[in-house]
Amino acid sequence: MNDIDRQYLNKGIDNFKQTKILVIGDIVLDQFIWGKVSRISPEAPVPVVEVEHETTMLGGDANVVNNLASLGGKVLLCGVVGDDSPGREIISKLHELNVDVSGMAIEHDRPTSVKTRIIAHAQQVVRYDRETRISLKSEIIRDFLNLILEQKEDLSGIIVSDYGKGVVSRELMNGVKSVISDCDFPVTVDPNVKNFPLYKDVTIITPNHNQAGEIAGREIDNEEDLENVGKNLLNNNRCRALLITRGKDGMTLFEEEGRVTHIKSVAREVYDVTGAGDTVIATLTLGIAAGLDIKSAAYLSNLAAGIVVGEVGTSTVKINNLKELIANHV
């Protein structure tokens, strides 16, 4: 993409600190159990992991928040945690990032979602999840919408981070669109397959390659399949753009004027895609909110994704990392 301007990208990055992004969606605590494998269990043909240490990180839309904060944006978070130890840990971590958590709700009958990954020799051995997928109560949705109404004059964009845990619903999406109908800022969505019909008329949606094929009901085996699926999803949802992330193959951007742009990955090696979608949606939204056109913002998000997939576990990108990649790749 030699039509991307280095100075233009850097100017956009410098404007990140002037943005305020509201993130709404499913909050998760990511737990990592690190160890090593030296034998197979005598009880079953599975590896025995000798645990060395454990770490926890913000996950789900809280990892989107983490990425936004790491890149210098101001953040307001709407989401739900349980009245439990993981929920309190999430809130503590968000306070450390100076994130506005006035939009968070605590539900006493809903456990905080926790994803536990067991990692041995830099490879994920297994993951297990603890969660309850139930829809939000209408009064919590009303609280979210009232907060957006109060804050919308100060917002630069909204990210919907849908992990399918029950926060995103037709009631919520219709309410958000109604509240911000007079606003001109971007609304971006990191989607869940089952909720895809809810995202009509947003600015941009960022499904991965597998999600796009599942939503369209067809296999994506080649570039022709990819382009047909992308164009159909874009037209059916009436959004300005669709960005399909493709792992080691980079990403492909579909715009409403019919333009299709393939963006090659800059990742040297792909160790772990955990949280890469969160990095993409955060960087993409910041870019658009900071004044970049959609294609340049997508290119920037591809650079950011190239950083996080080269590390094991959930990770974030900093401004100096992005600027270094721009210097090397633009």
Secondary structure, DSSP 8 states (H G I E B T S, - for coil): -TT--HHHHHHHHHTGGG-EEEEEE-EEEEEEEEEEEEEE-SSSSSEEEEEEEEEEEEEEHHHHHHHHHHTT-EEEEEEEEESSHHHHHHHHHHHHTT-EEEEEEEETTS--EEEEEEEETTEEEEEEEE-------HHHHHHHHHHHHHHGGG-SEEEEE--SSSS--HHHHHHHHHHTTT--S-EEEE--GGGGGGGTT-SEE--BHHHHHHHHTS---SHHHHHHHHHHHHHHHT-SEEEEE-GGG-EEEEETTS-EEEE----S--S--TTHHHHHHHHHHHHHHTT--HHHHHHHHHHHHHHHTTSSSS----HHHHHHHHHHH-
